[in-house]
Amino acid sequence: MDKRKRRVRHGMVKERARILVVGGGYVGMYTALRLQRKLKRELNRGEAEITVVTPDPYMTYQPFLPEAAAGSLSPRHVVVPLRRVLDRCHVIIGEAETVDHARRTVTVTTLATEEEGTGARRLPYDELVLAPGSVSRTLPVPGLADHGIGFRTVEEAIGLRNHVIEQMDIASSTRDPALRDAALTFVFVGGGYAGVEALGELEDMARYATRYYHNVRPDDMKWILVEATDRILPEVGEELGRYTVTELRRRNIDVRLGTRLESCAGRVAHLSDGARFPTRTVVWTAGVRPHPLVAATDLPRTARGRLKCTPQLTIDGVPHAWAAGDAAAVPDVTAAEPGTECAPNAQHALRQARALGDNIVHALRGEPLRTYAHRYAGSVASLGLHKGVAQVYGHRLKGYPAWFMHRAYHLSRIPTVNRKARVLAEWTLSGLFKREIVSLGSLEHPRAEFELAAGGKPSPEPPGDPKGSS
Ligand SMILES: Cc1cc2nc3c(=O)[nH]c(=O)nc-3n(C[C@H](O)[C@H](O)[C@H](O)COP(=O)(O)OP(=O)(O)OC[C@H]3O[C@@H](n4cnc5c(N)ncnc54)[C@H](O)[C@@H]3O)c2cc1C
């Protein structure tokens, strides 16, 4: 019996496998974790090698971004350090630019390639896991590129928090009523969980913060949610979506259904219903589209630009290529209607990643692949401290019980015991003491003070800075 066959018989991989994981989010991190656990022996013997390419050295637990924006959680506790958890993988901090699967290579730029000016580096692989997730789905709305604020990264969440508190400071100190009005007007576009949770948490935080301002009252602020369809939070079902609208309106939040943002040029939000709001804050959370990297590959895509996948999480008709998560169109085999794809959410991403990791191991060992099947269990959403909605396995919860469920669920889901302990400790402390309402916006310009002291000119604000100037 030849050596190769003997390896298969003993449950080992057929030959040395270089596995390349592109993306260090839900799918990338959980797949790599699964692989490093299941391929322990192979990694020790040098029969397998796992490389993860991702732009940031951490995985962001996105469902906690609204709580980070509200100051209930520190930014570093909503991210998971990849080098620590993926201690048996090579982690490369960089961006995949193109994928040439026919040649089994990915081109990658890193900070070093930029410094050296050498251009992108080619990384060869045997098995590819493509998981770059999604990006905001933007529309050609005038002024959006200049003034819009995204809400997908920890930097954006903390930037938005600082920005909101700064607007309250501006409103408190200006004598110009128009400036004060614009500073206290906050427009959120998109009524999915990212938009609704971000708005719910930030409004709650700002309302609380007004008690420390002598001249800003909760009623002075305008919080507006603009949604193009006739419902919000489709993830929790129709009835809870309606409840959420009522609950937000009860808090004086102006929820406008069937309405679109037509322009925010000149820092004035023009809505399709004719309303016009001068504002310094337009948060764009109107859906996602697959990451542009997907289009820079030679892999098959659906009409909506997601990678065409099989229920076994391979890329359709392409050997040695795998995908899952927001960038992948994975058939939902539990759906009644044929052709339904799994929705882009964390619930699927996490479970798909585990199945994907297992299937790569099965493939390497010559075993049959498992079909990914998960019936959507429902959703939980926070609408601010002690407020929420939840729909889990058909059970509907509102208010405090839903909020508690939201926290319990995400605490159980955030990776690593270390992170769970830190998050729990923070929640416990914030329950005992008053909320943090300080803005550390100056952290975004750490050299400004020294530049001034040294007689230089402070550097211009970085592009996309939500603070803007007008
Ligand atoms: C604010 C917010 C709240 C959310 N709340 C919920 C919730 O409550 N429940 C729920 O189910 N879902 C929620 N989601 C959705 C959920 O987070 C996503 O569905 C999930 O993260 C998808 O996982 P993914 O691995 O496909 O993508 P991601 O987790 O986004 O990971 C993609 C990774 O690829 C990396 N990457 C990007 N470009 C490149 C490149 N060129 N080269 C290499 N790497 C690259 C990214 O940096 C990132 O690390 C929320 C999303 C947001 C933004």
The ligand as an ORCA input file, in Angstrom:
! r2SCAN-3c Opt
* xyz 0 1
  C     -24.247     46.721     13.225
  C     -24.544     45.305     12.847
  C     -25.329     44.541     13.688
  C     -25.620     43.219     13.353
  N     -26.398     42.494     14.199
  C     -26.712     41.225     13.885
  C     -27.554     40.472     14.747
  O     -28.011     40.956     15.779
  N     -27.828     39.186     14.387
  C     -27.340     38.625     13.234
  O     -27.633     37.455     12.951
  N     -26.533     39.316     12.404
  C     -26.209     40.603     12.694
  N     -25.413     41.319     11.845
  C     -24.922     40.692     10.597
  C     -23.687     39.832     10.843
  O     -22.734     40.535     11.598
  C     -23.114     39.374      9.502
  O     -24.104     38.638      8.824
  C     -21.877     38.489      9.692
  O     -20.835     39.255     10.244
  C     -21.415     37.880      8.354
  O     -20.231     37.168      8.527
  P     -19.098     37.114      7.392
  O     -17.974     36.298      7.920
  O     -19.704     36.736      6.099
  O     -18.649     38.635      7.240
  P     -17.852     39.537      8.291
  O     -18.099     39.083      9.682
  O     -18.183     40.939      7.938
  O     -16.345     39.217      7.941
  C     -15.732     39.595      6.733
  C     -14.246     39.686      6.998
  O     -13.554     39.792      5.762
  C     -12.570     40.804      5.877
  N     -12.243     41.317      4.550
  C     -12.894     42.257      3.844
  N     -12.256     42.481      2.695
  C     -11.185     41.654      2.642
  C     -10.137     41.440      1.701
  N     -10.065     42.120      0.559
  N      -9.203     40.530      2.002
  C      -9.260     39.841      3.167
  N     -10.225     40.011      4.078
  C     -11.185     40.901      3.830
  C     -13.249     41.831      6.772
  O     -12.312     42.734      7.322
  C     -13.869     40.922      7.808
  O     -12.937     40.553      8.777
  C     -25.107     42.647     12.149
  C     -24.299     43.416     11.304
  C     -24.027     44.732     11.645
  C     -23.170     45.568     10.721
*
